[in-house]
Amino acid sequence: MAGFIDDLALEYFLVTLVSVLTLYTIAYVYLEYRKNGTKNLRVAMAPAGFPLLILGSVIMIIGLFQEFVWPLPGSFNIFYGDPFLLLGMVTLLYAISVLRDYKLQFPGIFALAIGLLAIVYGYNGYINSLPSSADALETFILFIGYGVFGFLVYPVSLIYDILPSKTKSPMVANIILIIFFIVVFLAMVASAYGGLTAVAAHIKSAP
């Protein structure tokens, strides 16, 4: 049970950090766009590459440990471990793509697939009352939030691949980016709340 408690809180916060970095990068790139137009957007994204690399590596290590060792009780290893490992993989792919100036749409299509899987995992967790009957709906909403997050990464990746060849951001691109920003913010709030709740409960009643 100790592994379950420790891993759960840490996983919540690592997922939250991915969201925080995503929101900050969107805001940073938007300010670059306001100053210099679309030509330097990929250059503006470059500083996010190294933090993404660190986050993705840590998530991958924990995810692989969870897959190989199964430290959590029963099906919690599948419910939390599978999506967490996939998040680490796509985060690393994005880090490499940003640092090497590769096309973002290729890890983006991977993120779309992971987003759909997150919703599937969340739904199956909900109908099976995971992590508990009291918290199943809250966790399902969290999985949906990050599922939509992953789903929207693909069109956003296409936008950032295409925009440098444009002189101005099209209206539809702006709408997609606004929706993406809102979804990421709400998902961040949900995961941060889950992490803070877990920490409070674990400190109060440590294993």
For each residue, the residues with C-beta under 8 A, 3 or more apart:
1: 4 5 73 207
2: 5 6 207
3: 6 7 71 72
4: 1 7 8 71 72 73 76
5: 1 2 8 9 198 202 206 207
6: 2 3 9 10 202
7: 3 4 10 11 62 66 71 72 80
8: 4 5 11 12 72 80 198
9: 5 6 12 13 195 198 199 202
10: 6 7 13 14 62
11: 7 8 14 15 62 80 84
12: 8 9 15 16 191 192 194 195 198
13: 9 10 16 17 191 192 195
14: 10 11 17 18 55 58 59 62
15: 11 12 18 19 84 87 146 191
16: 12 13 19 20 188 191 192 195
17: 13 14 20 21 55
18: 14 15 21 22 55 59 87 91
19: 15 16 22 23 149 184 185 187 188 191
20: 16 17 23 24 188
21: 17 18 24 25 48 51 52 55
22: 18 19 25 26 184
23: 19 20 26 27 181 184 185 188
24: 20 21 27 28 48
25: 21 22 28 29 45 48
26: 22 23 29 30 177 180 181 184
27: 23 24 30 31
28: 24 25 31 32 44 47 48
29: 25 26 32 33 41 44 45 160
30: 26 27 33 34 177
31: 27 28 34 35
32: 28 29 35 36 40 41 43 44
33: 29 30 36 37 38 41 44 169
34: 30 31
35: 31 32
36: 32 33 39 40
37: 33 40 167 168
38: 33 41 163 164 165 166 167 168 169
39: 36 164
40: 32 36 37 43 44
41: 29 32 33 38 44 45 160 163 164
42: 45 46 101 160 164
43: 32 40 46
44: 28 29 32 33 40 41 47
45: 25 29 41 42 48 49 98 160
46: 42 43 49 98 99 101
47: 28 44 50 51
48: 21 24 25 28 45 51 52 98
49: 45 46 52 53 95 96 98 99
50: 47 53 54 95 99
51: 21 47 48 54 55
52: 21 48 49 55 56 91 92 94 95 98
53: 49 50 56 57 92 95 96 99
54: 50 51 57 58
55: 14 17 18 21 51 52 58 59 91 95
56: 52 53 59 60 88 89 90 91 92 93 94 95
57: 53 54 60 61 88 92
58: 14 54 55 61 62 88
59: 14 18 55 56 62 63 84 85 87 88 91
60: 56 57 63 64 85 88 89 92
61: 57 58 64 65 88
62: 7 10 11 14 58 59 65 66 84 88
63: 59 60 66 67 81 84 85 86 87 88
64: 60 61 67 68 85
65: 61 62 68 69 71
66: 7 62 63 69 70 71 72 77 80 81 84 85
67: 63 64 70 77 81 82 85
68: 64 65
69: 65 66
70: 66 67 77 81
71: 3 4 7 65 66 77
72: 3 4 7 8 66 76 77 80 81
73: 1 4 76
74: 77
75: 78 79 128 130
76: 4 72 73 79 80 81 130 131
77: 66 67 70 71 72 74 80 81
78: 75 81 82
79: 75 76 82 121 124 125 130 131
80: 7 8 11 66 72 76 77 83 84
81: 63 66 67 70 72 76 77 78 84 85
82: 67 78 79 85 86 117 121
83: 80 86 87 114 117 118 121 143 146
84: 11 15 59 62 63 66 80 81 87 88
85: 59 60 63 64 66 67 81 82 88 89
86: 63 82 83 89 90 114 117
87: 15 18 59 63 83 84 90 91 114 146
88: 56 57 58 59 60 61 62 63 84 85 91 92
89: 56 60 85 86 92 93 110
90: 56 86 87 93 94 107 110 111 114 150 153
91: 18 52 55 56 59 87 88 94 95
92: 52 53 56 57 60 88 89 95 96
93: 56 89 90 96 97 106 107 110
94: 52 56 90 91 97 98 104 107 111
95: 49 50 52 53 55 56 91 92 98 99
96: 49 53 92 93 99 100 102
97: 93 94 100 101 102 103 104 106 107
98: 45 46 48 49 52 94 95 101 104
99: 46 49 50 53 95 96
100: 96 97
101: 42 46 97 98
102: 96 97 106
103: 97 106 161
104: 94 97 98 107 108 157 158 160 161
105: 108 109 154 157 158 161
106: 93 97 102 103 109 110
107: 90 93 94 97 104 110 111 157
108: 104 105 111 112 153 154 155 156 157 158
109: 105 106 112 113 154
110: 89 90 93 106 107 113 114
111: 90 94 107 108 114 115 150 151 153 154 157
112: 108 109 115 116 150 151 153 154
113: 109 110 116 117 150
114: 83 86 87 90 110 111 117 118 150
115: 111 112 118 119 146 147 148 149 150 151 152 153
116: 112 113 119 120 147 150 151
117: 82 83 86 113 114 120 121 147
118: 83 114 115 121 122 143 144 146 147 150
119: 115 116 122 123 143 144 147 148
120: 116 117 123 124
121: 79 82 83 117 118 124 125 143
122: 118 119 125 126 139 140 142 143 144 147
123: 119 120 126 127 140 143
124: 79 120 121 127 128
125: 79 121 122 128 130 131 136 139 140 143
126: 122 123 129 130 136 137 139 140
127: 123 124
128: 75 124 125
129: 126 132 133 136
130: 75 76 79 125 126 136 139
131: 76 79 125 135 136 139
132: 129 135 136
133: 129 136
134:
135: 131 132 138 139
136: 125 126 129 130 131 132 133 139 140
137: 126 140 141
138: 135 141 142 194
139: 122 125 126 130 131 135 136 142 143 194
140: 122 123 125 126 136 137 143 144
141: 137 138 144 145 190
142: 122 138 139 145 146 187 190 191 194
143: 83 118 119 121 122 123 125 139 140 146 147
144: 118 119 122 140 141 147 148
145: 141 142 148 149 183 186 187 190 191
146: 15 83 87 115 118 142 143 149 150 187 191
147: 115 116 117 118 119 122 143 144 150 151
148: 115 119 144 145 151 152 183 187
149: 19 115 145 146 152 153 180 183 184 187
150: 90 111 112 113 114 115 116 118 146 147 153
151: 111 112 115 116 147 148 154
152: 115 148 149 155 156 176 179 180 183
153: 90 108 111 112 115 149 150 156 157 180
154: 105 108 109 111 112 151 157 158
155: 108 152 158 159 176
156: 108 152 153 159 160 176 177 180
157: 104 105 107 108 111 153 154 160 161
158: 104 105 108 154 155 161 162
159: 155 156 162 163 169 173 176 177
160: 29 41 42 45 104 156 157 163
161: 103 104 105 157 158 164
162: 158 159 165 166
163: 38 41 159 160 166 169 173
164: 38 39 41 42 161
165: 38 162
166: 38 162 163 169 170
167: 37 38
168: 37 38
169: 33 38 159 163 166 173 174
170: 166 173 174
171: 174 175
172: 175 176
173: 159 163 169 170 176 177
174: 169 170 171 177 178
175: 171 172 178 179
176: 152 155 156 159 172 173 179 180
177: 26 30 156 159 173 174 180 181
178: 174 175 181 182
179: 152 175 176 182 183
180: 26 149 152 153 156 176 177 183 184
181: 23 26 177 178 184 185
182: 178 179 185 186
183: 145 148 149 152 179 180 186 187
184: 19 22 23 26 149 180 181 187 188
185: 19 23 181 182 188 189
186: 145 182 183 189 190
187: 19 142 145 146 148 149 183 184 190 191
188: 16 19 20 23 184 185 191 192
189: 185 186 192 193
190: 141 142 145 186 187 193 194
191: 12 13 15 16 19 142 145 146 187 188 194 195
192: 12 13 16 188 189 195 196
193: 189 190 196 197
194: 12 138 139 142 190 191 197 198
195: 9 12 13 16 191 192 198 199
196: 192 193 199 200
197: 193 194 200 201
198: 5 8 9 12 194 195 201 202
199: 9 195 196 202 203
200: 196 197 203 204
201: 197 198 204 205
202: 5 6 9 198 199 205 206
203: 199 200 206
204: 200 201
205: 201 202
206: 5 202 203
207: 1 2 5
